């Protein structure tokens, strides 16, 4: 059995990472690909009341249990199944349920901070950074958090200015230098997406032959 291909997709909040990963997913057979979202690995905060959990800086690397993600990724690369945490953004905490993931030929790792950790980076065969203007990213984040995560406009703006933007400048933007491929405008860059999906299919053909 060939070692699975690991593709990392990073970029700021609202940059269009999901669009890119969706295009990669659609370009291959569903039985050949598995997702690992860094967001799933936010630390368990069951011992803290909701009021304290809300104040957590979720855009800082310390908010994530990255070493567990690395452990799970290594297990998948070794052909072993894993049970990953399921995080609920409404309660700012992990649920008691877990998702059972089995090894597949292609592993997609996605998150704003996945290129920050050297050990995690080194497990990736291809590193993609989705680069989108700040104002576009903010508008997308605002719409998403209100529609999908039950936040108020005021709370989203406050969080963006106090933690999201400063952490982007401190951690996310500098990690772009580790990328093999930078995609300007994210999912709207049809040429880049076509090149990437074509390369992914070629790699899968190589390891299956």
DRENZA-877854 format. One record per residue: residue in one letter; x, y negated, z negated of N, C-alpha, C in turn. Coordinates in steps of 0.02 Angstrom, whole numbers, padded with zeros to 5 digits, always signed. Atoms other than C-alpha are relative to their C-alpha. Layout:
<recs>
aXYZXYZXYZ
...
</recs>
This chain:
<recs>
x+00042+00060+00000+00000+00000+00000+00044-00063+00000
x-00037+00063-00004+00066-00172+00049-00021-00046-00057
x+00015+00050+00052+00077-00310-00082-00049-00051+00029
x+00048+00051-00024-00071-00429-00068+00034-00067+00015
x-00023+00068-00016-00045-00601+00008-00034-00048-00048
x+00028+00049+00047-00069-00742-00117+00005-00070+00030
x+00003+00068-00027-00125-00912-00053-00026-00046-00055
x+00021+00050+00050-00134-01060-00172-00027-00062+00035
x+00030+00061-00028-00249-01207-00133-00008-00050-00058
x+00002+00051+00052-00220-01362-00240-00020-00067+00030
x+00020+00067-00021-00264-01547-00232-00042-00032-00054
x+00037+00035+00052-00352-01678-00334-00074+00018-00002
x+00072-00012+00007-00530-01669-00398-00036-00031+00059
x+00038+00026-00056-00651-01688-00252+00038-00006+00065
x-00041+00007-00060-00513-01670-00123-00027+00041+00058
x+00026-00043-00052-00603-01533-00028+00030+00070-00002
x-00031-00066+00008-00517-01377-00096-00051+00056+00014
x+00052-00051-00010-00681-01280-00096-00015+00010+00074
x+00013-00004-00072-00711-01320+00088+00055+00040+00034
x-00058-00036-00030-00537-01256+00132-00003+00074-00018
x+00003-00070+00020-00556-01096+00030-00059+00036+00033
x+00058-00030-00033-00729-01067+00104+00016+00018+00072
x-00018-00013-00070-00658-01079+00280+00046+00060+00006
x-00044-00058+00001-00521-00955+00237-00041+00063-00012
x+00043-00057+00017-00651-00839+00160-00041+00023+00060
x+00043-00017-00058-00763-00848+00314+00040+00028+00058
x-00042-00021-00056-00616-00811+00428+00020+00073-00005
x-00020-00070+00009-00587-00637+00356-00059+00041-00026
x+00052-00044+00026-00691-00487+00304-00005-00008-00076
x+00008+00010+00073-00764-00510+00127+00033+00054-00043
x-00031-00053+00039-00691-00344+00073+00076-00005-00002
x-00073+00008-00002-00515-00409+00104+00024-00059-00042
x-00020+00062+00035-00517-00564-00006-00031-00004-00069
x+00024+00011+00068-00535-00608-00190+00022-00069-00024
x-00014+00067+00024-00540-00776-00279+00023+00001-00073
x-00018+00015+00070-00452-00833-00437-00003-00076-00008
x+00006+00072+00012-00509-01005-00496+00033-00019-00066
x-00034+00022+00061-00398-01096-00620-00050-00023-00052
x+00052+00024+00046-00556-01172-00696-00026+00056-00046
x+00024-00056+00041-00603-00999-00759+00042+00010-00063
x-00048-00012+00054-00453-01005-00874+00006-00058-00050
x+00000+00050+00053-00497-01157-00978-00003+00037-00067
x-00008-00035+00064-00455-01110-01157-00067+00007-00037
x+00059-00011+00041-00587-01037-01270-00001-00051-00057
x+00006+00051+00053-00652-01173-01389-00059+00015-00045
x+00058-00019+00040-00783-01076-01485+00002-00027-00071
x-00006+00024+00070-00716-01138-01651-00012-00075-00007
x+00011+00072+00002-00745-01319-01603-00073-00016+00014
x+00068+00021-00016-00914-01407-01606-00002-00032+00068
x+00007+00027-00067-00983-01470-01441+00028-00071+00006
x-00023+00069-00001-00941-01650-01487+00076-00004+00011
x-00072-00001-00008-00756-01605-01496+00020+00029+00068
x-00014-00031-00065-00759-01494-01341-00007-00050+00057
x+00013+00050-00052-00828-01639-01239+00061-00046+00008
x-00057+00047+00000-00675-01745-01286+00065+00031+00026
x-00061-00033-00024-00549-01616-01224+00022-00029+00067
x-00028+00023-00064-00434-01677-01085+00008+00060+00046
x+00001-00058-00043-00478-01547-00954+00045-00007+00062
x-00044+00010-00057-00358-01621-00827+00074+00005-00018
x-00068-00011+00023-00203-01585-00931+00015+00075+00001
x-00017-00072-00003-00110-01419-00907-00011+00037-00066
x+00008-00032+00065-00124-01384-01094-00072+00024-00013
x+00069-00020+00010-00313-01363-01077-00014+00069+00030
x+00009-00063-00036-00287-01205-00974+00044+00056-00027
x-00038-00059+00020-00232-01030-01020+00033+00030+00062
x-00031-00019-00063-00119-01019-00869+00038+00065-00005
x-00038-00062+00008-00014-00878-00940-00045+00062+00009
x+00047-00056-00010-00171-00768-00938-00014+00008+00075
x+00010-00003-00072-00201-00813-00756+00059+00034+00035
x-00060-00030-00027-00022-00765-00716+00000+00076-00013
x+00004-00071+00018-00045-00600-00807-00050+00037+00045
x+00052-00031-00042-00205-00563-00709+00023+00004+00073
x-00024+00000-00069-00124-00611-00544+00052+00055+00011
x-00051-00053-00005+00023-00496-00577-00032+00069-00001
x+00036-00064+00002-00098-00355-00619-00031+00016+00068
x+00031-00009-00066-00191-00380-00454+00054+00017+00052
x-00055-00014-00046-00025-00381-00361+00027+00071-00009
x-00022-00068+00015+00016-00216-00446-00054+00052+00015
x+00054-00046-00018-00149-00142-00386-00048+00017-00056
x+00044-00013+00058-00241-00154-00553-00057-00050-00003
x+00058+00044+00008-00415-00226-00582+00006-00041-00064
x-00002+00044+00059-00440-00368-00707-00070-00026-00016
x+00063+00032+00021-00582-00448-00806+00016-00072-00018
x-00017+00070+00011-00572-00636-00793-00056-00036-00038
x+00050+00037+00039-00660-00762-00907-00050-00035+00046
x+00050+00040-00035-00819-00850-00852-00012-00063-00041
x+00004+00063+00035-00822-01034-00898-00065-00036+00017
x+00062+00036-00009-00981-01136-00923+00013-00075-00012
x-00015+00071+00006-00956-01322-00888-00054-00038-00040
x+00054+00034+00037-01123-01366-00969+00013+00000-00075
x-00014-00004+00072-01064-01308-01141+00074-00011-00015
x-00072+00012+00008-00879-01345-01112+00035+00057-00036
x-00030-00058+00033-00830-01169-01160-00010+00063+00042
x+00009-00064-00033-00810-00991-01101-00063+00034-00024
x+00057-00041+00021-00959-00876-01103+00028+00066-00026
x-00022-00064+00026-00952-00703-01180+00008+00052+00056
x-00004-00045-00057-00964-00624-01007+00067-00007+00036
x-00061+00002-00041-00819-00582-00892-00016+00027+00069
x+00010-00023-00069-00803-00551-00706+00053+00051+00017
x-00046-00054-00017-00726-00388-00648+00025-00010+00071
x-00032+00013-00065-00604-00416-00505+00045+00058+00018
x-00043-00054-00024-00525-00278-00402+00049-00027+00051
x-00051+00024-00047-00367-00297-00297-00025+00001+00073
x+00016+00004-00071-00389-00351-00115+00064-00022+00037
x-00060+00018-00038-00263-00382+00026+00017-00075-00003
x-00011+00072+00003-00286-00571+00009-00027-00028-00065
x+00022+00031+00063-00293-00667-00156+00005-00076+00008
x+00001+00073-00004-00346-00850-00153+00000-00028-00071
x-00006+00033+00065-00291-00952-00304-00015-00074+00010
x+00021+00069-00011-00376-01121-00321-00002-00039-00065
x+00003+00043+00058-00361-01267-00441+00042-00062+00008
x-00037+00063-00008-00297-01444-00463+00071+00005-00027
x-00065-00002+00034-00148-01392-00571+00040+00064+00014
x-00032-00065-00009-00094-01225-00497+00073-00005+00023
x-00069+00007-00021+00069-01295-00425+00044-00029-00055
x-00039+00030+00055+00122-01371-00592+00043+00052-00035
x-00035-00053+00036+00173-01206-00672+00046+00039+00048
x-00050-00032-00044+00333-01135-00596-00012+00075+00008
x+00011-00073-00003+00293-00953-00641-00060+00018+00044
x+00059-00012-00041+00122-00965-00559+00016-00015+00073
x-00020+00019-00068+00192-01054-00406+00039+00055+00036
x-00045-00049-00031+00321-00920-00376-00035+00065+00020
x+00038-00059-00019+00186-00787-00359-00038-00011+00066
x+00038+00017-00060+00113-00877-00207+00043+00006+00062
x-00034-00005-00064+00160-00837-00028-00009-00062+00042
x+00015+00062-00036+00078-00992+00046-00032-00049-00048
x+00027+00052+00044+00045-01154-00048-00027-00057+00042
x+00034+00052-00039-00082-01275+00025-00023-00055-00046
x+00023+00057+00039-00113-01450-00043-00049-00040+00042
x+00052+00038-00035-00275-01538+00007+00005-00073-00023
x-00015+00070+00017-00239-01725+00014-00055-00046+00026
x+00056+00042-00019-00387-01845+00014+00003-00066-00039
x-00002+00066+00031-00404-02031-00025-00036-00001-00067
x+00026+00003+00069-00441-02075-00207-00073-00019-00003
x+00070+00022+00004-00604-02166-00175-00048+00055+00024
x+00041-00055-00025-00674-02019-00075-00005+00055-00053
x-00001-00052+00051-00622-01896-00211-00045-00020-00059
x+00041+00023+00057-00705-02002-00347-00074+00006+00015
x+00071-00003-00018-00870-02015-00254-00024+00072+00001
x+00019-00071+00000-00873-01827-00226-00006+00027-00070
x+00002-00023+00070-00834-01795-00409-00063-00026-00035
x+00058+00030+00031-00970-01914-00464-00064+00037+00020
x+00059-00036-00024-01102-01830-00356-00004+00071-00027
x-00001-00070+00023-01048-01654-00406-00016+00006-00074
x+00009-00006+00072-01041-01683-00593-00071-00018-00022
x+00069+00019+00016-01213-01766-00596-00048+00056+00023
x+00046-00050-00029-01296-01636-00483+00009+00070-00029
x-00013-00070+00018-01210-01476-00541+00016+00010-00074
x-00023-00010+00068-01148-01507-00717-00038-00042-00052
x+00044+00035+00047-01284-01615-00793+00030-00061-00035
x-00032+00058+00031-01173-01765-00828-00036-00065+00020
x+00027+00065-00017-01227-01947-00832+00053-00037+00041
x-00047+00039-00040-01148-02073-00713+00052-00034-00045
x-00045+00035+00046-01074-02168-00861+00054+00047-00027
x-00049-00046+00029-00990-02013-00934+00051+00022+00052
x-00046-00020-00053-00916-01963-00766+00051-00055+00013
x-00044+00057-00013-00844-02138-00738+00050-00007-00057
x-00044+00006+00058-00774-02145-00915+00054+00054+00000
x-00048-00055-00002-00692-01974-00898+00051-00009+00056
x-00044+00010-00057-00621-02017-00728+00055-00051-00016
x-00048+00053+00015-00538-02176-00789+00047+00018-00058
x-00041-00014+00060-00477-02107-00956+00046+00060+00008
x-00042-00060-00006-00410-01936-00905+00012+00024+00072
x-00007-00030-00067-00443-01881-00725+00052-00037+00042
x-00047+00039-00041-00351-02022-00636+00071+00001-00029
x-00069-00002+00027-00202-02033-00758+00033+00069+00008
x-00028-00067-00006-00179-01843-00755+00016+00017+00073
x-00014-00011-00071-00189-01841-00565+00068-00031+00017
x-00063+00034-00015-00047-01967-00556+00059+00033-00035
x-00055-00030+00039+00055-01877-00689+00017+00071+00022
x-00012-00071-00014+00033-01696-00636-00018+00023+00071
x+00024-00027-00063-00069-01664-00478+00038-00028+00060
x-00034+00031-00057+00007-01789-00356+00073+00022+00006
x-00070-00023-00005+00188-01744-00401+00007+00073+00022
x-00005-00071-00018+00150-01559-00375-00008+00011+00075
x+00008-00006-00073+00115-01594-00191+00066+00018+00034
x-00066-00013-00030+00302-01581-00158+00015+00075+00005
x-00010-00072-00002+00291-01393-00188-00039+00035+00055
x+00043-00030-00050+00164-01366-00050+00038+00017+00064
x-00026-00019-00065+00209-01275+00110-00038-00038+00055
x+00044+00034-00049+00063-01359+00200-00040-00053-00037
x+00043+00053+00027-00022-01526+00163-00054-00015+00051
x+00057+00012-00045-00196-01549+00238-00031-00068-00016
x+00034+00065+00010-00248-01733+00253-00074+00007+00014
x+00073+00002-00010-00437-01758+00236-00033+00068-00011
x+00030-00063+00020-00466-01580+00176-00040+00036+00053
x+00042-00040-00044-00611-01489+00256-00018-00034+00066
x+00015+00035-00062-00632-01623+00389+00056+00007+00052
x-00056-00009-00045-00463-01579+00465-00007+00067+00035
x+00017-00062-00035-00525-01449+00589+00062+00033+00031
x-00060-00027-00031-00356-01429+00675+00041+00039-00051
x-00039-00033+00052-00265-01387+00513-00034+00064-00024
x+00037-00059+00023-00402-01268+00457+00003+00057+00051
x-00004-00051-00052-00399-01177+00624+00069+00034-00001
x-00068-00027+00002-00209-01156+00612+00009+00046-00060
x-00008-00039+00061-00218-01092+00433-00039+00066+00004
x+00040-00061-00003-00360-00969+00462+00028+00050+00051
x-00031-00043-00050-00273-00903+00617+00061+00035-00029
x-00060-00029+00031-00112-00875+00518-00020+00052-00053
x+00023-00048+00051-00208-00788+00378-00021+00065+00033
x+00021-00061-00036-00286-00666+00501+00060+00039+00027
x-00061-00033-00025-00115-00631+00577+00036+00036-00056
x-00034-00031+00057-00041-00595+00406-00036+00063-00022
x+00040-00059+00020-00183-00476+00362+00009+00057+00051
x-00011-00051-00051-00158-00386+00527+00068+00033-00010
x-00068-00026+00010+00028-00368+00490+00003+00049-00058
x-00006-00044+00058+00004-00291+00317-00045+00062+00006
x+00044-00058-00008-00133-00174+00377+00024+00048+00054
x-00025-00042-00054-00034-00106+00524+00056+00047-00024
</recs>
